[in-house]
């Protein structure tokens, strides 16, 4: 009688263990996969100042994580021969981009047939402002006598090249170089080859 | 220690050992599930770019997916372009046509316009595998043929046979690309450097033809 009871308890314990292993395995496996897919591409990140790029994502050598992230986001990245996109989430001192502040993006841009600078909200939608211009192209931009470019990002109007910020929340900037040797991924850029993102001031604080 | 308490301790140790074994198995299972989920996702996704573009497979020309930001005089209040493409560059007109090479190779042909244009080829589940810009245009047209390895072999064999009969051909050869998988899509991007070029950029995208040419 006691033996039978003990055997039943052992069987129940084994069943419980099998269920536990299956549930934990599936949960951890799917959960970790989902967690990885929520973030940026995990491999092949290249950095130049505050700008991040993933050159291999648009190539036949893209890794399975990049492919899975693309399948989830429905994004179609620039292919290797088309160009390359640089993403900035922070200014040059590592502070997150804030739409209440004034920024100057200035310096040289790498060789390309054309480039565009576009601002998005943190969810990836184009920023909505009264100016109705979420970005600039290399053809539209005004240049200084020496060819340098300075683009002001601010909620209030600025002289020269100006993209209006919505005045609240965060934002991200994407610099796309079209038909650029950079996208060939032979070597990489010096920090000086990319424009700097400098925070000038924020509302509610003295000029920093 | 009395034999009875020793027996209880032994049984406890056995059961904790089994729990540790089950946890180890769970971690191995988790790793396998993780890898399987990542590898399967591009083939199971119903909302990825290929799935969304699949209805364009029957179209003769590229279908506009995302419009550039329009503007210029009198259009100050033009709304921002809306599209399912994430992080769309509002200076681009983006068009696409999906293909299935089951019935023969695909010929992509684009008129050479005045604007910067790129054509990229994307395989289902495997990402971009080829791209050219308008600089590759020959005699005013940008042409390429997308074929599977077998179809390309058939084309080459046919050409070789024709050359034996008539001598070397002097025509320009097509630009040929081998597709890694049968299904995929062609993506066309045209740059409107100024908002006033938006209508031209859209027209150039829609002028790109994608036709299956049965062997």
Interface residues (C-beta under 8 A of the other chain):
Chain A: X13 X14 X17 X18 X20 X21 X22 X24 X25 X26 X27 X28 X29 X30 X32 X33 X36 X37 X57 X58 X59 X60 X62 X64 X65 X66 X67 X68 X70 X71 X72 X73 X74 X75 X76 X77 X78 X79 X80 X81 X82 X83 X85 X113 X114 X116 X118 X120 X124 X126 X128 X132 X133 X134 X135 X137 X138 X139 X140 X174 X176 X178 X179
Chain B: X15 X18 X19 X21 X22 X23 X25 X26 X27 X28 X29 X30 X31 X32 X33 X34 X36 X37 X38 X39 X41 X42 X45 X47 X48 X49 X52 X69 X71 X76 X77 X78 X80 X81 X84 X85 X86 X87 X88 X89 X90 X91 X92 X94 X116 X118 X120 X121 X122 X125 X126 X127 X128 X129 X130 X131 X132 X133 X135 X180 X187 X189 X191 X193 X194
